[in-house]
Amino acid sequence: MFAVQGGDESWVDIGSLGIEAATTPELVETADALAALDVQTLGEGVVDPSFLSPIVAPGKLMAIGLNYSDHIRETNSKAPLNPILFMKANTSLVGPTDDIVVDPELTQMADYETELTVIIGRRSKGVSKAAALGAIFGYTVANDVTARDCMKADGQLVRSKSFDTYCPNGPWITTADSVPEPQALAIKTLVNGEVRQDSSTSEMLFPIDHLIHFLARGMTLEPGDVLLTGTPHGVGFVMDPPRFLQAGDVVECEVEGLGQLRNRVVGPGH
């Protein structure tokens, strides 16, 4: 179920308010009804809920590679001339406290990537850069978990980014009106309490308005589509020696003002 936070910071099921939505695209379609709510008068809700993935059955689960200048520098990569787009399978989606399953028979190089994530709010094709931020419903946090050895072996990105549980996200969607400057947010990853990534969305090579404008030139973006916008420096594979995710690790992913993911790494069948 989807819920909205009231003025008392408790969470109220939107179904009890007469708003029906089972998927994220359906939730986005209720944006006007949600905006009309007076959250200060919603009444008592659940104070400490268990959060599931707020991204449910998106039409597209898209992601951008090499989009932070500090990450480009740490990998000694050449800055791309245009955004690098790839897709992740919807079946990679899990919630903000669910386990990340790393199967050593599939990969020995599972890596973390904290990313500011955009949920598209309206059908967009040919949208101008100036109007692009107006196409956003809201933002959340995602971890674009990556099997680095599979990525290298495949020569492309999709499979290595799409294993089950390789896209923890949440803990909620913050509507765009509450994020007036998405290009000035602190972004951080901790593994077992150790800070690994510590940067800002100001490091994006292609800011969010450019990404939406660029993508919508050639494809129609639909309400509820999801875009992971890239990760900053500090990923495991560039460390000396490299440090990949192992069973027993706890990964925490944060974006300023948008909440935190906290996922345990486990082996298959755990």
C-alpha positions as CSV (number, residue, x, y, z in Angstrom):
1,M,0.0,0.0,0.0
2,F,1.0,3.6,-0.4
3,A,0.9,6.1,2.4
4,V,1.4,9.8,2.9
5,Q,3.0,11.5,5.9
6,G,0.7,13.7,7.9
7,G,1.5,16.8,9.9
8,D,2.2,14.8,13.0
9,E,4.8,12.8,11.0
10,S,2.7,9.6,11.2
11,W,1.8,7.8,7.9
12,V,-1.7,7.4,6.6
13,D,-2.8,4.8,4.0
14,I,-4.0,6.8,1.0
15,G,-6.6,4.2,0.4
16,S,-8.3,5.3,3.6
17,L,-8.4,8.8,2.0
18,G,-10.2,7.6,-1.1
19,I,-7.1,7.6,-3.3
20,E,-6.4,4.3,-5.0
21,A,-2.9,3.3,-6.4
22,A,-1.2,-0.1,-6.6
23,T,1.8,0.9,-8.7
24,T,4.1,3.9,-8.8
25,P,2.7,5.0,-12.2
26,E,-0.8,4.8,-10.7
27,L,0.5,6.8,-7.7
28,V,1.9,9.5,-10.0
29,E,-1.5,9.7,-11.7
30,T,-3.1,10.7,-8.4
31,A,-0.7,13.7,-8.0
32,D,-3.5,16.2,-8.1
33,A,-5.5,14.4,-5.4
34,L,-2.4,14.0,-3.3
35,A,-1.5,17.7,-3.7
36,A,-5.0,18.7,-2.6
37,L,-4.6,16.9,0.8
38,D,-4.2,19.0,3.9
39,V,-1.6,16.9,5.6
40,Q,-2.0,18.9,8.8
41,T,-5.5,17.4,9.3
42,L,-5.1,13.8,8.1
43,G,-5.6,12.4,11.6
44,E,-3.7,9.7,13.4
45,G,-1.7,7.2,11.3
46,V,1.1,4.7,11.8
47,V,4.0,6.2,13.7
48,D,6.7,3.7,12.9
49,P,5.8,1.8,9.7
50,S,7.9,-0.8,7.9
51,F,8.8,0.7,4.5
52,L,8.7,-1.3,1.3
53,S,10.0,-0.3,-2.1
54,P,8.1,2.9,-3.2
55,I,9.0,2.0,-6.8
56,V,6.5,-0.6,-7.9
57,A,6.1,-1.8,-11.5
58,P,7.6,1.2,-13.3
59,G,7.3,1.3,-17.1
60,K,11.0,2.0,-17.4
61,L,13.8,1.6,-14.9
62,M,16.6,3.7,-16.4
63,A,20.1,4.6,-15.1
64,I,23.0,6.8,-16.2
65,G,26.6,5.8,-16.2
66,L,29.7,8.0,-15.6
67,N,27.7,11.0,-14.6
68,Y,29.8,12.4,-11.7
69,S,33.0,14.3,-12.4
70,D,34.7,12.9,-9.3
71,H,33.8,9.4,-10.3
72,I,35.1,10.0,-13.8
73,R,38.4,11.2,-12.3
74,E,38.8,8.3,-9.9
75,T,38.3,5.8,-12.7
76,N,40.6,7.6,-15.1
77,S,37.8,7.6,-17.6
78,K,37.1,10.0,-20.5
79,A,34.1,12.2,-19.8
80,P,31.3,11.1,-22.2
81,L,30.0,13.6,-24.7
82,N,26.4,12.6,-24.0
83,P,24.7,10.8,-21.1
84,I,25.2,7.0,-21.1
85,L,21.9,5.3,-20.7
86,F,21.2,1.7,-19.6
87,M,18.2,-0.2,-18.2
88,K,17.9,-2.2,-15.1
89,A,15.4,-5.0,-14.8
90,N,12.3,-4.2,-12.7
91,T,12.9,-7.5,-10.9
92,S,16.1,-6.0,-9.3
93,L,13.9,-3.7,-7.2
94,V,13.8,-4.3,-3.4
95,G,13.0,-2.2,-0.4
96,P,15.1,0.1,1.8
97,T,15.8,-2.6,4.4
98,D,15.7,-5.8,2.3
99,D,18.7,-8.0,1.8
100,I,21.1,-7.7,-1.1
101,V,21.8,-11.3,-2.3
102,V,25.3,-11.7,-3.6
103,D,25.8,-15.1,-5.2
104,P,29.5,-15.9,-5.4
105,E,28.9,-18.3,-8.3
106,L,27.6,-15.3,-10.3
107,T,30.0,-12.6,-9.2
108,Q,33.1,-12.0,-7.0
109,M,32.9,-8.3,-7.5
110,A,29.6,-6.9,-6.2
111,D,29.8,-3.2,-5.8
112,Y,27.6,-0.4,-4.4
113,E,26.5,2.9,-6.1
114,T,24.3,5.4,-4.2
115,E,22.2,7.4,-6.6
116,L,19.7,10.3,-6.5
117,T,16.7,8.8,-8.3
118,V,14.0,10.7,-10.2
119,I,10.4,9.6,-10.7
120,I,8.8,11.1,-13.8
121,G,5.5,12.9,-13.2
122,R,4.0,13.5,-16.6
123,R,4.2,12.2,-20.1
124,S,7.1,14.0,-21.7
125,K,8.5,14.0,-25.3
126,G,10.6,16.8,-26.7
127,V,10.6,18.7,-23.4
128,S,12.9,21.7,-23.2
129,K,15.7,21.8,-20.7
130,A,14.0,24.8,-19.1
131,A,10.8,22.8,-18.5
132,A,12.4,19.5,-17.7
133,L,12.3,19.8,-13.9
134,G,8.6,20.4,-14.2
135,A,8.2,16.8,-15.5
136,I,9.4,15.4,-12.2
137,F,6.9,13.9,-9.6
138,G,9.5,13.3,-6.9
139,Y,12.8,11.9,-5.8
140,T,14.1,8.9,-3.8
141,V,17.4,7.0,-3.1
142,A,18.6,3.9,-4.9
143,N,21.6,1.7,-4.8
144,D,22.7,0.6,-8.3
145,V,24.4,-2.6,-7.2
146,T,26.8,-3.8,-9.9
147,A,28.6,-7.1,-10.6
148,R,31.8,-5.5,-11.9
149,D,33.3,-8.8,-13.3
150,C,30.1,-9.6,-15.2
151,M,30.0,-6.1,-16.6
152,K,33.6,-6.5,-17.9
153,A,32.9,-10.0,-19.3
154,D,29.7,-8.9,-21.0
155,G,31.0,-5.7,-22.5
156,Q,27.8,-4.0,-21.6
157,L,25.9,-3.0,-18.4
158,V,22.4,-4.4,-18.3
159,R,22.9,-7.9,-16.9
160,S,25.5,-6.9,-14.3
161,K,23.1,-4.3,-13.0
162,S,19.9,-6.4,-13.1
163,F,20.5,-9.4,-10.8
164,D,17.6,-9.8,-8.3
165,T,17.9,-7.4,-5.3
166,Y,20.4,-5.2,-7.1
167,C,18.3,-2.1,-6.8
168,P,17.4,-1.3,-3.2
169,N,15.4,1.9,-3.1
170,G,13.3,4.2,-0.9
171,P,12.6,4.7,1.9
172,W,9.9,6.9,0.4
173,I,9.3,9.3,-2.5
174,T,9.8,13.0,-1.6
175,T,7.7,15.2,-4.0
176,A,9.6,17.6,-6.2
177,D,8.2,20.7,-4.5
178,S,10.1,19.7,-1.4
179,V,13.4,19.5,-3.3
180,P,13.9,23.0,-4.7
181,E,17.6,22.4,-5.6
182,P,18.3,18.8,-6.5
183,Q,21.8,19.7,-7.7
184,A,23.1,20.6,-4.3
185,L,22.4,17.5,-2.2
186,A,25.0,15.6,-0.1
187,I,25.2,12.0,-1.2
188,K,26.9,9.3,0.9
189,T,27.6,5.5,1.2
190,L,28.7,3.7,4.3
191,V,29.7,0.0,4.5
192,N,29.8,-1.4,8.0
193,G,29.8,2.1,9.3
194,E,32.8,3.2,7.2
195,V,32.2,6.1,4.8
196,R,33.0,5.1,1.3
197,Q,31.2,7.6,-0.9
198,D,30.9,11.3,0.3
199,S,30.1,13.8,-2.4
200,S,27.4,16.1,-3.7
201,T,24.9,16.0,-6.6
202,S,26.7,19.2,-7.7
203,E,29.3,16.9,-9.1
204,M,27.0,15.6,-11.9
205,L,28.4,16.1,-15.3
206,F,24.9,16.2,-16.8
207,P,22.4,17.7,-14.4
208,I,18.9,16.3,-14.1
209,D,17.3,18.9,-16.4
210,H,19.7,18.0,-19.1
211,L,19.2,14.3,-18.6
212,I,15.4,14.6,-19.0
213,H,15.7,16.9,-22.0
214,F,18.2,14.6,-23.6
215,L,16.3,11.4,-23.1
216,A,12.9,12.9,-24.0
217,R,14.3,13.9,-27.4
218,G,14.2,10.3,-28.6
219,M,11.8,8.5,-26.3
220,T,8.5,9.3,-24.5
221,L,8.9,9.4,-20.7
222,E,5.8,8.2,-19.0
223,P,4.4,9.0,-15.5
224,G,6.1,6.6,-13.0
225,D,9.2,6.0,-15.1
226,V,12.3,6.0,-13.0
227,L,15.8,7.4,-13.6
228,L,18.9,6.7,-11.5
229,T,21.2,9.6,-12.2
230,G,24.7,8.3,-11.5
231,T,27.0,7.7,-8.6
232,P,30.0,9.7,-7.2
233,H,33.5,8.7,-6.3
234,G,34.3,6.1,-3.7
235,V,33.1,2.9,-5.3
236,G,34.7,-0.3,-4.2
237,F,36.4,-1.4,-7.4
238,V,38.7,1.6,-7.5
239,M,40.0,1.2,-4.0
240,D,43.6,-0.2,-3.5
241,P,43.1,-3.0,-3.0
242,P,39.5,-3.3,-4.4
243,R,36.8,-3.9,-1.7
244,F,33.7,-5.6,-2.9
245,L,30.5,-6.5,-1.0
246,Q,30.6,-9.7,1.1
247,A,28.0,-11.6,3.0
248,G,27.6,-9.9,6.4
249,D,28.2,-6.4,5.2
250,V,25.7,-3.7,5.9
251,V,25.4,-1.0,3.2
252,E,23.8,2.4,4.0
253,C,23.0,4.8,1.2
254,E,21.9,8.4,1.9
255,V,20.9,11.4,-0.1
256,E,20.4,14.6,1.9
257,G,16.8,15.2,2.9
258,L,15.5,12.0,1.1
259,G,16.2,9.3,3.7
260,Q,18.5,6.3,4.0
261,L,18.7,2.8,2.8
262,R,20.1,0.1,5.1
263,N,20.6,-3.2,3.4
264,R,22.4,-6.3,4.6
265,V,24.4,-8.4,2.2
266,V,23.7,-12.1,2.3
267,G,24.5,-15.2,0.3
268,P,21.9,-17.2,-1.8
269,G,19.4,-19.2,0.2
270,H,20.1,-17.3,3.4
